[in-house]
Amino acid sequence: MKTISSVVENYIKTKPFLLNALSQGIINLTSLARIMTEELEHDLGKDVKQGAIIMALKRLSEDLDFKVNHKITKVLKNIGEITVRSSLTDYTFLISDTILNKQADLISEINMHSDIFYTSSRGVNETNIVVSESVNHLVDKHFSNEKLIQKLQNLASITVKLPKENVVIPGIYYFIFQRLAWEGIIINEVISTSNEFTILVSDDVVDVAFKVIKDLKHL
């Protein structure tokens, strides 16, 4: 059976930015309740008093303040090393029967160069390779017969070391990416391991992106 509390919670949870704003207590609950009323009445099939909606929002915001803010910010305060690399190129190739051998040849040759950035990830249909621009010619050489889907240049990477608790606290990545979205940062790629993640952004916004992530430690 649907209740006012359950439909209010479902309404808020389907709107991520609203969810976070509510948890921070920066929304006028009376105005929000007025906006929500028509949709909630349709959902419940009966009239709903705004006062009841406001009470449900208050209870939800108090619960979110603990669930969303306290646990996540505790993890974010313990963010470790943040590493930035610039002048990167992001290649995306269609997966083929020969592409793994090409990657092995590329890695073997890259190992002869010092201070080179290289990372790769593989999806169902695509393989992604990110390298320092200084070795673009090696990628172009080894993958000349592969199907190139996309090539993005003038990128920078930001690698963030997260505390081990990140794997048991939901919402960590959402919280970080939300802050980046608020600043208008477009993320070209996301590459992650258990306790690290790397984002690729344009060189011209890397300073802003770095500051956003660094400031998370001081929430």
N, C-alpha and C positions, 0 to 999 in steps of 0.2 A: 504494500500500500504506500502510495506516495504521500509524503508529508511536506510541509512548507520548508522545513530544514533541509530535506533531501533535495528538493528541486532547486533551492537557493544554492546549495553546495555544487550541484551539477552545473548550474548556470555559470558560476564563478570559475569552476575548473576547466570549462571549455574556452575560457578567455585568459590565456597565460599572463598577459601584461596586467590585466585587471587583478588577477590572482596575487601578483607580487605587490601591486600598489595597495591592495586591501591589507596585506600582511604588514605593510609599513605604516598603516593608519593615515594615509594621505588622501583618502576619498571621503567625500561628503555622503554619509550613508543615507540620509533622507533623499537626496537627489538621485542616488543610485537606485534606491527602492522604488522611486517614482518611475524611473526608466524601465525597471524590471517587471513592474506590476502586470502589464498586459500579457507578456509572454508566460509569466508564472500562472496567471489565471487560466490561460489556454491549456497549459500543461496539466494543471490540477482539475480543470473542468468546473471551477467555482470561483466566486469572488474571494479576493485575498486582501486583507487590511495591510496598509503600508507599515503600520506599527509592528505587525508580526514579521514582515520581511526585514525590517530594521533590527529586530531582536535576533533573528536568525543570522544576519550579517555580522552583528557584534560577537555572537558566540563563535562564528566561523573565523573571524579575524583574530580573536584571541587564541584559537587553536592553531591557526596558521603562523602566528607570531612565534610560537614555540617550534612547530614542525619545520617551517620553511626557513626562518631567520636564524634561530639560535644554533641549530645543528649544522647548517651549512656554513654560517660565518665562522664557527669554531674551526671547521676544516680549512676554510680559505685563509684564516689568519696564519695557518701553518704552511702556506705555499712555500715551496723551496726555491731553488735556483730558477731564474728566468733567463733563457738564452736567446739572443737575437742574431740572425744571420741574414744578410742582404744579398742582392744580385743573384737571385735564383731563377731557374726556369722549371716550369711544371709541364711535363709531357703526359699525354694520355693516349695509350695505344689499345687497339682491339686485341683481345686475347687470341693467340694462334698456337699451333703445335710447335712452333719454333721460338716463341718469344722467351721462354725460360733459358734456353741456350744463349740467346742474345744478351739477356741480363747477366748471365754468368761471365760472358766475354767482356761485357762492359765493366763489371765489378773488378775483374782481374786487371784491367787496364787502369781503372781509376785508382786502384791501390798503389800504383806507382807514382801518384801525385800526392803531394802533402796538402793538408788543410783544405780538403774538398768536402763539400756537403753532398750527401747522397742519402736518399730514403726512397722506399718503394712500397706500394700496397697493391693488392690484387682483389678485384671484385669478381662478380660472376661473368661479366662480359668484357671488362676493361682492366688494364694494368696501368698504374700511375707511377711515374718516375720523376723525382725532384732532384735536381743537381745544381751545383754552382755553374754560373754562366760560362766560366772559363773552360768547362769541359763539354759544352754543348756540341762541339764538333765530334766528340766521341759518341755521343748518343745518336747524332745524325748519321754517323758512319755505321754503327752496329745495327741500327734499326731502320736502315734505308729501305728495306723490303717489307717492313711491317706497316700496317694500316694506322696512320696517325689521325687520331680523332680531334685532338686539341693541343696547342702549344701556347703557353702563357709565359711571358717574360717580365722582367722588372718586378719580381716578387721578393718578399722577405718572409722569413719564418720566425715564429715566436714559440719556443719550446718551454713548457711549464712543468716543473716537477711537483706532483701533488703528494700529500701525506697518504699513508696506506689506508686511512679511514675512508678515502674517497669511494672505495668499491662497496661500502656498506651504507652510505648515506645517499638517498635519492635526491636528484635535483642539482648536483654540483655543476654539471656541464650546462644545464639549462640556465642556471644563475649567471655563469660566466658569459655565455653566448648572448644572453639577454642584455647584459651591460654593453657588450660590443655592438649589438643591434641598436641600442639607444643612441650610440655615438655615430651611427650610420656606417659602421665598418662592414665591408663586404668580405666574407671569408671564402677564399677560393678553394681551399682544401683543409680537411681535418684528418690528422693521422695520430693514432693513439696506441699506447701500450697500457699495462695495468696501472702504472703510477705516473705516467707522463702523457702529455698530449702536445701536439704541434699544430699550429694553424698557419696557413699561408695567406698573406694579404699583400696588397700592392705596396711597393716601396714608399709611396708618398703618404701612406696612412699608418705606417708601422710605429711611428713615435706615439701617435694617439692610442693605438691598440695596446702598446706596451704600458702606457700610463694607466689605462683602464684596468688591466690585469694586475699591475703592481698595487694600485689603490685598493684592490679587493682585500689586501692584507690588513688594511686599516679601517675596515667597516665597523 
